[in-house]
Amino acid sequence: MNSRIIFLRAVNVGGASLPMAELRTLMTDLGATDVQTYIQSGNAVCVPPGDPDDFDRALEKAIGMKYGFFRESISRAPEEVKAALAAYPFDAEETKGEPKRSYISFMVEPPTTAAIEKAQAYETGDDSWQVIGRDLHVFYAHGAGNPSMKAASIGKALEVPATARNLNTVRKLLGLASD
């Protein structure tokens, strides 16, 4: 059994309503087992049938057919999520021990060097970000609700679909995946 942590982009925001009970049903109908969801923002843990990328695409298609909107499904093996968490480049002193201000954006694929250079042109103020592989690590000095940088502009410059989770959520999903 190879579990996966599923991150759906932009669920339950901007009119894209997807109840987690219905997400669990969709995933089960697609053949996933041991399906669990966490909070209302498109986080799940499951054992997908077959190839995980094929499952992600099937889940995207099923959501589109049932709800009429497209949302990327970005999944990682628990070991990959654990490695992304361990690689978080901003230390506890810098982040003042605030995991709610610390995020990992899981990207579909690594951005190009040119895209990273373009994103680096944006002013970040007190905030910090760094791309490591296919993960964008972000620290919001004053909280995500009061950013110094324009994260959407940086994300657009990177040219890769992504979805962010704070470190508390990442840790909780790792815990669910190990249960």
Secondary structure, 3 states (H helix, E strand, C coil): CCCEEEEECCCCCCCCCCCHHHHHHHHHHCCCEEEEEECCCCEEEEECCCCHHHHHHHHHHHHHHHHCCCCCEEEECHHHHHHHHHCCCCCHHHHCCCHHHEEEEEECCCCCHHHHHHHCCCCCCCCEEEEECCEEEEECCCCCCCCCCCHHHHHHHHCCCEEEEEHHHHHHHHHHHHC
